[in-house]
Amino acid sequence: MTLKGIKLFVEEYKNYLSKYILRGGQDDVLFEAYQNLVKLLDESSAQAANLLDIHNQVLKDVLNIRNDNDMVQWIYIERATEFLTQILIATDALLLSLKENVERDPLTGLYNRLAIEKTLSKMWLSAQETKTPLTLAMIDLDNFKEVNDTYGHMVGDELLQEISSVIRKSLRDGDIVMRFGGEEFIVLLPKTDGEGAKKPLERIRKRIEEGVFTEKKIKITASIGAAVYPDDRPLSENEFIEFADAAMYGAKAQGKNRLVFYSQLNCKK
């Protein structure tokens, strides 16, 4: 938050705190404050410690605490507020941990489908603002159902865990892999055009092809489809995913175990 933004938030906070105290803690004031104040916050300033620091400053001003006697009273108010601050900080940490767990796939430890929208939205916006390319790849394990049918779902789960590790270790700093569902994964390659995406994506495909997985010594391959912003001209984040998905099915149709870009499809819009 900028200095101007902080000043505006403090002024608005003071206004609502004054109303809330003077009107006997009316819920409508609290509701209005919540609706308007949250719009002025960003992630860096919305933490409990930052808000309580602002609260302390503003409360002292609202209560017009200036002389020595009032300062003695203020000490008790401040101590109580400090206690509340510590409770809220602990709550912050707990909620952050719960949110992180919700957005993680329990099997592979990768971000799951719940996190995809937020992560892709950030990268999509960054690519637009910085005018840099972004590649989105969809990875699907070939004939995975046969693994489950032959060896059982526990072995299938072990295979997914090992494949997840291969994908993660094949990527560069800043690249992101998420489990889309089942045996499908999404990879995001920021600041990477189609030509630049070939090397890391082919590295993933080749390492999966050459690998031997689980105690059952399973061999498997992967089909990879990729779309590139802005080259493929996706109009939305959902369409971006659809383009990569179409390219992945194109890879399947061409014989599996290969990388296909959306620009290579005959169905390209």
N, C-alpha and C positions, 0 to 999 in steps of 0.2 A: 504494500500500500504506500502511495506517495505521501509526502509531508502534508500536502493539501488535502488528500483523502483522509488522513488521520485527524486533521483539524476539523474537517466536516463531520466525521464520525463522533468526535468528542462533543462537538456542539449539539448534535442531534441526541446523543446519549444523555447529555446534561438536561436537555429540554424534556425528554421523556421521564427521566428519573425524578425531576422536579414535579412533574404532573402526577406521577405515581405516588410520591410521598404525600403531596398536598391533598390529593383526592382519596386518600385512605386505601391505597392499593387496589384500585379498580382494575378488573380483568380486561376491560376494553382498552385501557391505556397500554397494558402489557401486550395485548394482541397487536395493537397498532405499532408499538415499538418494535416488536419482533418482525413484523412484516416489512417495515422500512429500514431497520438497522442492518438486517442480514444482507440487504442489497448493497450496502456500502463496504462489506467485508470481502477479503480474499483469503485464500488458504493460509497465507503467512501471518495474518493478524487475527484469525478466528480461534486461536487457542485460548484455553482457560486462563493461563498466566497473563497473557496480554490484555484480555478483557477485564480481569480483576485489577490489573494495574491502572487501567483507565477508570474503572469504577472507583478505586480509592481516591484518585485525583479529583474526580468530578464530585463525589459524595462530600468531600471536605469543603469544596466550594459551595455546593448546594446548601449545606448546613451552616455555612458562614462561620466556620471555626477559625478563630484568629487569636484570641487571648490565651493566657496561660491556663486558666481554669478549663476552658474548652479543650485545650490540648491534652489535659489529663483524661478527659472523657474520650477524646479521639484515640488515645492509646488503646483503650479497651475495644473500641470499634475496629481499630486496625488489627488488633490481635485476632478478633473474631473473624475478620475478613481473611486474614492470613490462613487461619484454620480451614475456612471454606475453600480458599485457593488450592490448598494441598489436596483436599478431597476432590475438587474438580479436575486437577491435574491427573490424579490417579484414575478418575473416570475417563478422561481423555485417552489415557494410555490403554485402558480396558476396551473402550469403544474402537480405537484404532486396531487393536489386536483382533477383536471380533470381526471387524470389517475385512481385515487382511485374510482371516481364515475363511470367510464367506466367499472371497474372490479367488481363492486358491483351490485347485483340483486336489482332493485328498489323496488320489492315487499317485499322480506324477509330481505334485508340488508346483506345477506350472499354473499361471493365471488361467482362469476358466472363462466360460462364455459370459458370465456376469461382468467380468472386467474388460471384455473386448470393446464394448461400446465406448467406455470412458477412455481407454488407451488409444483406440483408433481415432476417436474424436480429437484428442490432443495432437496426435501426429498429423492428422488431416489439416487441422487449423494451422499448425506450424509450417507445413509444406506450402500452404496457401500464402501465409504471411511472409515467409522467407523466399518464396518462389524457387523452392528446391523440390526435386523429385521424391517420390515415395513408392516403394514396391510392396505389394501385399501378395503373399504366396499361400496357397492352400495345399497341404500335404496329406495324402491319403494312403494308408498302407494297403498294398495289393493282396487280395485273397485272405484278408484277416479272419473272416468267418471260418475258413477252413482250419485255422489254428485253434479257435475255440471249439470247433466240432471234433477235432482230432485229439487235442490235449486237455481240453477243459478251460473254463474261464479263469481259474487261478493262474494257469500258465500264460493265458492271454494277457492278464493284468501285469504279470512279470515282464512280458514282452513290451508292453506299452511303457512301463517304467524305464526299461533299458533304451528303447527307441527315443524317449523323451530326453534322456541324458545325452544320447548321440547328437540329437538336433541342437540342444543347448550348447554343447561343446564345439559344434561346427560353426557357430555364429560369431560375429564380431561384437566388440563393445558397442552398446547402443542399440543393437538389434534385439527384437523381442519375439519370443515364441509362446503361444498359448494353446491350450487344448480346446478345440472347438466342440468336440463331442465324439464319443466312440473312438474310432481310430483316425480321426481327422485333427490336424493341427493347423494353426494359422501362424505365419511368420511375417513380421513387419520389419522392413529394411529402410530406415529413414535416410534421406539425402542420397538415395541410390536409384539410378535409372535402370532400364532393362539390361544394358550391357554390364553394368556394375553388379547386378543381381545374379548374373549367370554363375559366377565363381562360387559364392557361398551356397547357392541352392544346388548346384551340381555337386558340391562337396558333401552336402547332406545326403543327396540321392546315392552317391557312390559309396559313402560309408555305411549306409543302410544295406545296400546291395552286397557289399563285401563282408558284412558283419555276420557273426554266428551268435545267436541270442538264447538265453536261459540255459538251464541244465539239459534241456531237450535238444540243444544244438540246432535251433530253428534258423532257417534261411528265409528271408523275406525281402521284398522290394517295395518301393514307394513311387506313386505317381504324383507329380507336382505341377500345379497350375499357377501362373503368376500374372498379375495385372499391374500396370504402372500408371501412377498419377504424375503429371497431367497427360502423358502421351496417349493413353487409351480413352481420355475424356470422360471418365466417370462423373456423373452429375451429383452423386451423393455417396456417403460412406457405405450404405447398403448396396448400392450398385457396384461399388468398388469390390466388395466381397463377392457379389454375383459374378462379376467378370472373372475373378480368380477361380471361382468354383467352376465356371464354364470351361476355363482353360484346363483345369484339373480333369474334368470329364473328357476333354479333348485328348489329354494324355492317355487316359484309359482306353479310349476308342482307337488310338494309334498303336496299341500294343502294351501299354503299362510300362512301368519302370523308366520313365522319361520325364523331362522338364518341357513344358509347353507354355508359351506366353499367349495372352489373350490376342495380341496383335497378329498371331500366326493362324488364328481360326478363320475359317471361311465365313462363319456367321457374324464376324465383327461388324458392328454397326457403322 
